[in-house]
Amino acid sequence: MLYFIAGLALIAIGIVMLAKPRLVFELTESWKHDGGAAEPSKMWLFSTRFGGMMCVLAGIGGVVVPFLPQ
């Protein structure tokens, strides 16, 4: 059951990272810049989306594991 819940959480986080990488930037990195007008680089956006895709795949694995035969 824990794998299932953790898998769902990873899927949700991954979807947010894929769909709204600028929101992730605002929540995690914007405080490091003065002025508040900082924009994420293209490489940062790519790596965030790639990380989101990996989270979704790991989450799918976590959801599938409880249903595998022992």
N, CA, C and O atoms as a CHARMM CRD file, in Angstrom:
* protein
*
  280
    1    1 MET  N      0.81600  -1.18900   0.00000 PROA 1      0.00000
    2    1 MET  CA     0.00000   0.00000   0.00000 PROA 1      0.00000
    3    1 MET  C      0.86600   1.26100   0.00000 PROA 1      0.00000
    4    1 MET  O      0.51100   2.25700  -0.63000 PROA 1      0.00000
    5    2 LEU  N      1.98700   1.22100   0.69600 PROA 2      0.00000
    6    2 LEU  CA     2.87600   2.37500   0.75100 PROA 2      0.00000
    7    2 LEU  C      3.44900   2.69900  -0.62900 PROA 2      0.00000
    8    2 LEU  O      3.56600   3.86900  -0.99300 PROA 2      0.00000
    9    3 TYR  N      3.80700   1.66500  -1.39800 PROA 3      0.00000
   10    3 TYR  CA     4.32300   1.89400  -2.74800 PROA 3      0.00000
   11    3 TYR  C      3.26700   2.56700  -3.62100 PROA 3      0.00000
   12    3 TYR  O      3.59100   3.42900  -4.43800 PROA 3      0.00000
   13    4 PHE  N      2.02100   2.17800  -3.45100 PROA 4      0.00000
   14    4 PHE  CA     0.92700   2.73000  -4.23900 PROA 4      0.00000
   15    4 PHE  C      0.75400   4.22400  -3.94300 PROA 4      0.00000
   16    4 PHE  O      0.63800   5.03300  -4.86300 PROA 4      0.00000
   17    5 ILE  N      0.73700   4.58000  -2.66600 PROA 5      0.00000
   18    5 ILE  CA     0.55900   5.98100  -2.27300 PROA 5      0.00000
   19    5 ILE  C      1.76900   6.81500  -2.69300 PROA 5      0.00000
   20    5 ILE  O      1.60900   7.92000  -3.21100 PROA 5      0.00000
   21    6 ALA  N      2.96600   6.29600  -2.47600 PROA 6      0.00000
   22    6 ALA  CA     4.16900   7.01600  -2.89500 PROA 6      0.00000
   23    6 ALA  C      4.21700   7.15500  -4.41100 PROA 6      0.00000
   24    6 ALA  O      4.66000   8.18000  -4.92900 PROA 6      0.00000
   25    7 GLY  N      3.76700   6.14100  -5.11200 PROA 7      0.00000
   26    7 GLY  CA     3.71700   6.20100  -6.56800 PROA 7      0.00000
   27    7 GLY  C      2.77200   7.28600  -7.05200 PROA 7      0.00000
   28    7 GLY  O      3.09500   8.02500  -7.98200 PROA 7      0.00000
   29    8 LEU  N      1.61500   7.38500  -6.43000 PROA 8      0.00000
   30    8 LEU  CA     0.66300   8.43800  -6.80000 PROA 8      0.00000
   31    8 LEU  C      1.24300   9.82200  -6.52100 PROA 8      0.00000
   32    8 LEU  O      1.05800  10.74500  -7.31400 PROA 8      0.00000
   33    9 ALA  N      1.94700   9.96800  -5.39100 PROA 9      0.00000
   34    9 ALA  CA     2.56700  11.25200  -5.06800 PROA 9      0.00000
   35    9 ALA  C      3.64200  11.59900  -6.09500 PROA 9      0.00000
   36    9 ALA  O      3.72600  12.74600  -6.53300 PROA 9      0.00000
   37   10 LEU  N      4.46000  10.63000  -6.48200 PROA 10     0.00000
   38   10 LEU  CA     5.48600  10.88100  -7.49100 PROA 10     0.00000
   39   10 LEU  C      4.87500  11.25000  -8.83500 PROA 10     0.00000
   40   10 LEU  O      5.38900  12.12000  -9.53800 PROA 10     0.00000
   41   11 ILE  N      3.79000  10.59700  -9.18800 PROA 11     0.00000
   42   11 ILE  CA     3.11800  10.92800 -10.44300 PROA 11     0.00000
   43   11 ILE  C      2.60200  12.36600 -10.39900 PROA 11     0.00000
   44   11 ILE  O      2.75200  13.10600 -11.37200 PROA 11     0.00000
   45   12 ALA  N      2.00500  12.76000  -9.30000 PROA 12     0.00000
   46   12 ALA  CA     1.47400  14.12400  -9.17400 PROA 12     0.00000
   47   12 ALA  C      2.59000  15.16500  -9.24500 PROA 12     0.00000
   48   12 ALA  O      2.46000  16.17000  -9.94300 PROA 12     0.00000
   49   13 ILE  N      3.68000  14.92600  -8.52800 PROA 13     0.00000
   50   13 ILE  CA     4.81300  15.85700  -8.55800 PROA 13     0.00000
   51   13 ILE  C      5.40700  15.92200  -9.95700 PROA 13     0.00000
   52   13 ILE  O      5.74500  17.00000 -10.44600 PROA 13     0.00000
   53   14 GLY  N      5.53300  14.77100 -10.59300 PROA 14     0.00000
   54   14 GLY  CA     6.09100  14.72400 -11.93600 PROA 14     0.00000
   55   14 GLY  C      5.24100  15.46400 -12.94800 PROA 14     0.00000
   56   14 GLY  O      5.77400  16.13900 -13.82900 PROA 14     0.00000
   57   15 ILE  N      3.92400  15.34800 -12.83600 PROA 15     0.00000
   58   15 ILE  CA     3.03900  16.05400 -13.75700 PROA 15     0.00000
   59   15 ILE  C      3.16300  17.56000 -13.57700 PROA 15     0.00000
   60   15 ILE  O      3.15700  18.30400 -14.55700 PROA 15     0.00000
   61   16 VAL  N      3.27600  18.01600 -12.33100 PROA 16     0.00000
   62   16 VAL  CA     3.47500  19.45000 -12.08800 PROA 16     0.00000
   63   16 VAL  C      4.80500  19.90500 -12.68300 PROA 16     0.00000
   64   16 VAL  O      4.88000  20.97600 -13.28500 PROA 16     0.00000
   65   17 MET  N      5.85000  19.10100 -12.51800 PROA 17     0.00000
   66   17 MET  CA     7.15800  19.45800 -13.07900 PROA 17     0.00000
   67   17 MET  C      7.12700  19.49100 -14.60000 PROA 17     0.00000
   68   17 MET  O      7.79300  20.32500 -15.21400 PROA 17     0.00000
   69   18 LEU  N      6.36700  18.60300 -15.20900 PROA 18     0.00000
   70   18 LEU  CA     6.24300  18.58600 -16.66900 PROA 18     0.00000
   71   18 LEU  C      5.40400  19.75300 -17.18400 PROA 18     0.00000
   72   18 LEU  O      5.77900  20.40800 -18.15600 PROA 18     0.00000
   73   19 ALA  N      4.28000  20.00900 -16.54000 PROA 19     0.00000
   74   19 ALA  CA     3.32900  20.99400 -17.04800 PROA 19     0.00000
   75   19 ALA  C      3.67300  22.42900 -16.65300 PROA 19     0.00000
   76   19 ALA  O      3.44800  23.35100 -17.43800 PROA 19     0.00000
   77   20 LYS  N      4.20700  22.63000 -15.46600 PROA 20     0.00000
   78   20 LYS  CA     4.46000  23.97700 -14.94400 PROA 20     0.00000
   79   20 LYS  C      5.87300  24.11800 -14.37700 PROA 20     0.00000
   80   20 LYS  O      6.02500  24.32900 -13.17400 PROA 20     0.00000
   81   21 PRO  N      6.91200  24.00600 -15.21200 PROA 21     0.00000
   82   21 PRO  CA     8.26700  24.11900 -14.66700 PROA 21     0.00000
   83   21 PRO  C      8.57000  25.51300 -14.11100 PROA 21     0.00000
   84   21 PRO  O      9.41100  25.65200 -13.22300 PROA 21     0.00000
   85   22 ARG  N      7.89500  26.54000 -14.62400 PROA 22     0.00000
   86   22 ARG  CA     8.12400  27.89300 -14.09200 PROA 22     0.00000
   87   22 ARG  C      7.57300  28.02600 -12.67300 PROA 22     0.00000
   88   22 ARG  O      8.12800  28.77700 -11.87100 PROA 22     0.00000
   89   23 LEU  N      6.50000  27.31800 -12.35000 PROA 23     0.00000
   90   23 LEU  CA     5.98400  27.30300 -10.98200 PROA 23     0.00000
   91   23 LEU  C      7.00100  26.64800 -10.04900 PROA 23     0.00000
   92   23 LEU  O      7.22800  27.12600  -8.93700 PROA 23     0.00000
   93   24 VAL  N      7.60100  25.56800 -10.49900 PROA 24     0.00000
   94   24 VAL  CA     8.63800  24.90200  -9.70000 PROA 24     0.00000
   95   24 VAL  C      9.81000  25.85800  -9.48500 PROA 24     0.00000
   96   24 VAL  O     10.38800  25.90200  -8.39900 PROA 24     0.00000
   97   25 PHE  N     10.16200  26.62600 -10.52700 PROA 25     0.00000
   98   25 PHE  CA    11.22800  27.61900 -10.39600 PROA 25     0.00000
   99   25 PHE  C     10.86100  28.66100  -9.34800 PROA 25     0.00000
  100   25 PHE  O     11.68100  29.00600  -8.49700 PROA 25     0.00000
  101   26 GLU  N      9.64100  29.15700  -9.40600 PROA 26     0.00000
  102   26 GLU  CA     9.21100  30.16900  -8.43500 PROA 26     0.00000
  103   26 GLU  C      9.26400  29.63500  -7.00900 PROA 26     0.00000
  104   26 GLU  O      9.63800  30.35900  -6.08600 PROA 26     0.00000
  105   27 LEU  N      8.89300  28.38000  -6.82900 PROA 27     0.00000
  106   27 LEU  CA     8.85700  27.80500  -5.48100 PROA 27     0.00000
  107   27 LEU  C     10.23800  27.44600  -4.94900 PROA 27     0.00000
  108   27 LEU  O     10.46600  27.49900  -3.74000 PROA 27     0.00000
  109   28 THR  N     11.16300  27.08100  -5.83700 PROA 28     0.00000
  110   28 THR  CA    12.43600  26.54200  -5.35400 PROA 28     0.00000
  111   28 THR  C     13.64400  27.43800  -5.58800 PROA 28     0.00000
  112   28 THR  O     14.59600  27.39000  -4.80800 PROA 28     0.00000
  113   29 GLU  N     13.63400  28.25200  -6.63400 PROA 29     0.00000
  114   29 GLU  CA    14.85000  28.96200  -7.00700 PROA 29     0.00000
  115   29 GLU  C     14.73400  30.48300  -7.00700 PROA 29     0.00000
  116   29 GLU  O     15.75900  31.16100  -6.92600 PROA 29     0.00000
  117   30 SER  N     13.54900  31.03800  -7.09300 PROA 30     0.00000
  118   30 SER  CA    13.41100  32.48100  -7.29300 PROA 30     0.00000
  119   30 SER  C     13.93900  33.28500  -6.10500 PROA 30     0.00000
  120   30 SER  O     14.35900  34.42700  -6.29200 PROA 30     0.00000
  121   31 TRP  N     13.93100  32.74100  -4.91500 PROA 31     0.00000
  122   31 TRP  CA    14.40400  33.46600  -3.74500 PROA 31     0.00000
  123   31 TRP  C     15.90500  33.74400  -3.81300 PROA 31     0.00000
  124   31 TRP  O     16.40500  34.59000  -3.07200 PROA 31     0.00000
  125   32 LYS  N     16.61900  33.05900  -4.67400 PROA 32     0.00000
  126   32 LYS  CA    18.05900  33.22400  -4.77500 PROA 32     0.00000
  127   32 LYS  C     18.45700  34.44500  -5.60800 PROA 32     0.00000
  128   32 LYS  O     19.63000  34.81700  -5.63700 PROA 32     0.00000
  129   33 HSD  N     17.48900  35.06900  -6.28500 PROA 33     0.00000
  130   33 HSD  CA    17.78100  36.16900  -7.18800 PROA 33     0.00000
  131   33 HSD  C     17.19800  37.46300  -6.65100 PROA 33     0.00000
  132   33 HSD  O     16.07700  37.48300  -6.14300 PROA 33     0.00000
  133   34 ASP  N     17.96900  38.55800  -6.76600 PROA 34     0.00000
  134   34 ASP  CA    17.48600  39.86800  -6.35100 PROA 34     0.00000
  135   34 ASP  C     16.58300  40.45300  -7.42900 PROA 34     0.00000
  136   34 ASP  O     16.78000  40.19000  -8.61500 PROA 34     0.00000
  137   35 GLY  N     15.61400  41.22900  -7.03100 PROA 35     0.00000
  138   35 GLY  CA    14.75100  41.91600  -7.97300 PROA 35     0.00000
  139   35 GLY  C     13.49500  41.15600  -8.34000 PROA 35     0.00000
  140   35 GLY  O     12.50900  41.78400  -8.72600 PROA 35     0.00000
  141   36 GLY  N     13.48000  39.86800  -8.24200 PROA 36     0.00000
  142   36 GLY  CA    12.29200  39.09100  -8.51800 PROA 36     0.00000
  143   36 GLY  C     11.95900  38.90300  -9.98700 PROA 36     0.00000
  144   36 GLY  O     10.95900  38.26200 -10.30900 PROA 36     0.00000
  145   37 ALA  N     12.78300  39.45300 -10.90000 PROA 37     0.00000
  146   37 ALA  CA    12.49000  39.34300 -12.32200 PROA 37     0.00000
  147   37 ALA  C     13.32600  38.25400 -12.99100 PROA 37     0.00000
  148   37 ALA  O     13.46700  38.24100 -14.21400 PROA 37     0.00000
  149   38 ALA  N     13.86500  37.36700 -12.21400 PROA 38     0.00000
  150   38 ALA  CA    14.72500  36.31800 -12.76300 PROA 38     0.00000
  151   38 ALA  C     13.89000  35.29900 -13.53500 PROA 38     0.00000
  152   38 ALA  O     12.78100  34.94900 -13.12900 PROA 38     0.00000
  153   39 GLU  N     14.43200  34.83900 -14.63400 PROA 39     0.00000
  154   39 GLU  CA    13.79700  33.81600 -15.46400 PROA 39     0.00000
  155   39 GLU  C     14.66400  32.57000 -15.45400 PROA 39     0.00000
  156   39 GLU  O     15.89100  32.67100 -15.42000 PROA 39     0.00000
  157   40 PRO  N     14.05100  31.40600 -15.48400 PROA 40     0.00000
  158   40 PRO  CA    14.85100  30.18200 -15.55200 PROA 40     0.00000
  159   40 PRO  C     15.47600  30.02800 -16.93800 PROA 40     0.00000
  160   40 PRO  O     14.90000  30.44800 -17.94200 PROA 40     0.00000
  161   41 SER  N     16.64700  29.42800 -16.97600 PROA 41     0.00000
  162   41 SER  CA    17.30000  29.19500 -18.26300 PROA 41     0.00000
  163   41 SER  C     16.60300  28.05000 -18.99700 PROA 41     0.00000
  164   41 SER  O     15.84100  27.28300 -18.40900 PROA 41     0.00000
  165   42 LYS  N     16.88400  27.95700 -20.29000 PROA 42     0.00000
  166   42 LYS  CA    16.29300  26.87700 -21.08100 PROA 42     0.00000
  167   42 LYS  C     16.77500  25.51900 -20.58200 PROA 42     0.00000
  168   42 LYS  O     16.02100  24.54700 -20.58300 PROA 42     0.00000
  169   43 MET  N     18.03500  25.45800 -20.15800 PROA 43     0.00000
  170   43 MET  CA    18.57600  24.19800 -19.64400 PROA 43     0.00000
  171   43 MET  C     17.89200  23.81100 -18.33100 PROA 43     0.00000
  172   43 MET  O     17.62400  22.63300 -18.09400 PROA 43     0.00000
  173   44 TRP  N     17.61000  24.80200 -17.47600 PROA 44     0.00000
  174   44 TRP  CA    16.92300  24.52200 -16.22000 PROA 44     0.00000
  175   44 TRP  C     15.52100  24.00300 -16.50400 PROA 44     0.00000
  176   44 TRP  O     15.07100  23.05500 -15.86100 PROA 44     0.00000
  177   45 LEU  N     14.82600  24.61300 -17.46000 PROA 45     0.00000
  178   45 LEU  CA    13.48600  24.15700 -17.81500 PROA 45     0.00000
  179   45 LEU  C     13.52900  22.73600 -18.36900 PROA 45     0.00000
  180   45 LEU  O     12.68300  21.90900 -18.02800 PROA 45     0.00000
  181   46 PHE  N     14.51400  22.45100 -19.22400 PROA 46     0.00000
  182   46 PHE  CA    14.65000  21.11000 -19.78300 PROA 46     0.00000
  183   46 PHE  C     14.91600  20.08400 -18.69300 PROA 46     0.00000
  184   46 PHE  O     14.29000  19.02400 -18.66800 PROA 46     0.00000
  185   47 SER  N     15.84100  20.39300 -17.79300 PROA 47     0.00000
  186   47 SER  CA    16.18500  19.43000 -16.74700 PROA 47     0.00000
  187   47 SER  C     15.02700  19.21600 -15.77800 PROA 47     0.00000
  188   47 SER  O     14.85600  18.11700 -15.25100 PROA 47     0.00000
  189   48 THR  N     14.23700  20.24800 -15.54100 PROA 48     0.00000
  190   48 THR  CA    13.06900  20.09800 -14.67600 PROA 48     0.00000
  191   48 THR  C     12.02000  19.21500 -15.34000 PROA 48     0.00000
  192   48 THR  O     11.42000  18.35900 -14.68900 PROA 48     0.00000
  193   49 ARG  N     11.80100  19.42300 -16.63100 PROA 49     0.00000
  194   49 ARG  CA    10.84600  18.57200 -17.34700 PROA 49     0.00000
  195   49 ARG  C     11.34000  17.12800 -17.42000 PROA 49     0.00000
  196   49 ARG  O     10.55400  16.19100 -17.28000 PROA 49     0.00000
  197   50 PHE  N     12.64400  16.95200 -17.63900 PROA 50     0.00000
  198   50 PHE  CA    13.20600  15.60300 -17.66500 PROA 50     0.00000
  199   50 PHE  C     13.04400  14.93500 -16.30100 PROA 50     0.00000
  200   50 PHE  O     12.67200  13.76400 -16.22500 PROA 50     0.00000
  201   51 GLY  N     13.32000  15.66700 -15.23100 PROA 51     0.00000
  202   51 GLY  CA    13.12100  15.13400 -13.88700 PROA 51     0.00000
  203   51 GLY  C     11.66600  14.79800 -13.62000 PROA 51     0.00000
  204   51 GLY  O     11.36900  13.81500 -12.94100 PROA 51     0.00000
  205   52 GLY  N     10.75300  15.60700 -14.14600 PROA 52     0.00000
  206   52 GLY  CA     9.32800  15.32000 -14.01200 PROA 52     0.00000
  207   52 GLY  C      8.93800  14.03900 -14.72000 PROA 52     0.00000
  208   52 GLY  O      8.12600  13.25900 -14.22200 PROA 52     0.00000
  209   53 MET  N      9.53400  13.82800 -15.90300 PROA 53     0.00000
  210   53 MET  CA     9.25300  12.59800 -16.64200 PROA 53     0.00000
  211   53 MET  C      9.76800  11.38300 -15.86900 PROA 53     0.00000
  212   53 MET  O      9.10500  10.34600 -15.83000 PROA 53     0.00000
  213   54 MET  N     10.93600  11.50600 -15.26100 PROA 54     0.00000
  214   54 MET  CA    11.48500  10.40900 -14.46900 PROA 54     0.00000
  215   54 MET  C     10.62000  10.14800 -13.23200 PROA 54     0.00000
  216   54 MET  O     10.42900   8.99500 -12.84500 PROA 54     0.00000
  217   55 CYS  N     10.09900  11.20500 -12.61300 PROA 55     0.00000
  218   55 CYS  CA     9.20900  11.02900 -11.45700 PROA 55     0.00000
  219   55 CYS  C      7.93300  10.30100 -11.86100 PROA 55     0.00000
  220   55 CYS  O      7.46000   9.42300 -11.13900 PROA 55     0.00000
  221   56 VAL  N      7.37600  10.66500 -13.01400 PROA 56     0.00000
  222   56 VAL  CA     6.16200   9.98800 -13.47900 PROA 56     0.00000
  223   56 VAL  C      6.44800   8.51400 -13.73100 PROA 56     0.00000
  224   56 VAL  O      5.65300   7.65900 -13.34100 PROA 56     0.00000
  225   57 LEU  N      7.56300   8.20300 -14.37400 PROA 57     0.00000
  226   57 LEU  CA     7.89800   6.80000 -14.64700 PROA 57     0.00000
  227   57 LEU  C      8.12800   6.01800 -13.35300 PROA 57     0.00000
  228   57 LEU  O      7.66700   4.88400 -13.22300 PROA 57     0.00000
  229   58 ALA  N      8.83600   6.61700 -12.40100 PROA 58     0.00000
  230   58 ALA  CA     9.05100   5.94300 -11.11800 PROA 58     0.00000
  231   58 ALA  C      7.72800   5.76700 -10.37700 PROA 58     0.00000
  232   58 ALA  O      7.50900   4.74500  -9.72700 PROA 58     0.00000
  233   59 GLY  N      6.85100   6.76000 -10.47300 PROA 59     0.00000
  234   59 GLY  CA     5.54200   6.65700  -9.83400 PROA 59     0.00000
  235   59 GLY  C      4.69900   5.54900 -10.43500 PROA 59     0.00000
  236   59 GLY  O      4.01000   4.82600  -9.71600 PROA 59     0.00000
  237   60 ILE  N      4.75300   5.41500 -11.75700 PROA 60     0.00000
  238   60 ILE  CA     4.02700   4.32400 -12.40500 PROA 60     0.00000
  239   60 ILE  C      4.56500   2.98200 -11.92000 PROA 60     0.00000
  240   60 ILE  O      3.80100   2.04700 -11.67800 PROA 60     0.00000
  241   61 GLY  N      5.88500   2.89600 -11.78100 PROA 61     0.00000
  242   61 GLY  CA     6.47400   1.66700 -11.24300 PROA 61     0.00000
  243   61 GLY  C      5.99900   1.38700  -9.83300 PROA 61     0.00000
  244   61 GLY  O      5.72200   0.23800  -9.48900 PROA 61     0.00000
  245   62 GLY  N      5.90100   2.42900  -9.00700 PROA 62     0.00000
  246   62 GLY  CA     5.41800   2.25200  -7.63900 PROA 62     0.00000
  247   62 GLY  C      3.96200   1.84100  -7.56900 PROA 62     0.00000
  248   62 GLY  O      3.56000   1.12400  -6.65400 PROA 62     0.00000
  249   63 VAL  N      3.17100   2.29000  -8.52900 PROA 63     0.00000
  250   63 VAL  CA     1.75600   1.91500  -8.55200 PROA 63     0.00000
  251   63 VAL  C      1.60000   0.47100  -9.03400 PROA 63     0.00000
  252   63 VAL  O      0.69400  -0.23300  -8.58800 PROA 63     0.00000
  253   64 VAL  N      2.47000   0.02800  -9.93500 PROA 64     0.00000
  254   64 VAL  CA     2.36200  -1.30900 -10.51700 PROA 64     0.00000
  255   64 VAL  C      2.88900  -2.39200  -9.56800 PROA 64     0.00000
  256   64 VAL  O      2.38000  -3.51300  -9.57900 PROA 64     0.00000
  257   65 VAL  N      3.88800  -2.08000  -8.75700 PROA 65     0.00000
  258   65 VAL  CA     4.54900  -3.08400  -7.90800 PROA 65     0.00000
  259   65 VAL  C      3.57700  -3.85500  -7.00300 PROA 65     0.00000
  260   65 VAL  O      3.71300  -5.07400  -6.90300 PROA 65     0.00000
  261   66 PRO  N      2.61100  -3.21700  -6.34500 PROA 66     0.00000
  262   66 PRO  CA     1.71600  -4.01300  -5.48500 PROA 66     0.00000
  263   66 PRO  C      0.87300  -5.04000  -6.23000 PROA 66     0.00000
  264   66 PRO  O      0.37100  -5.98200  -5.61700 PROA 66     0.00000
  265   67 PHE  N      0.71000  -4.87700  -7.52800 PROA 67     0.00000
  266   67 PHE  CA    -0.12300  -5.79200  -8.29100 PROA 67     0.00000
  267   67 PHE  C      0.66600  -6.92700  -8.93900 PROA 67     0.00000
  268   67 PHE  O      0.07500  -7.79100  -9.58600 PROA 67     0.00000
  269   68 LEU  N      1.98000  -6.94200  -8.78000 PROA 68     0.00000
  270   68 LEU  CA     2.78500  -8.02500  -9.32600 PROA 68     0.00000
  271   68 LEU  C      2.64900  -9.26900  -8.45200 PROA 68     0.00000
  272   68 LEU  O      2.56900  -9.16200  -7.22800 PROA 68     0.00000
  273   69 PRO  N      2.62300 -10.43500  -9.06800 PROA 69     0.00000
  274   69 PRO  CA     2.52700 -11.66000  -8.26500 PROA 69     0.00000
  275   69 PRO  C      3.79500 -11.87400  -7.44200 PROA 69     0.00000
  276   69 PRO  O      4.89600 -11.54400  -7.88300 PROA 69     0.00000
  277   70 GLN  N      3.63000 -12.41800  -6.26900 PROA 70     0.00000
  278   70 GLN  CA     4.76200 -12.62700  -5.36400 PROA 70     0.00000
  279   70 GLN  C      5.52800 -13.85800  -5.74500 PROA 70     0.00000
  280   70 GLN  O      6.51700 -14.19600  -5.09500 PROA 70     0.00000
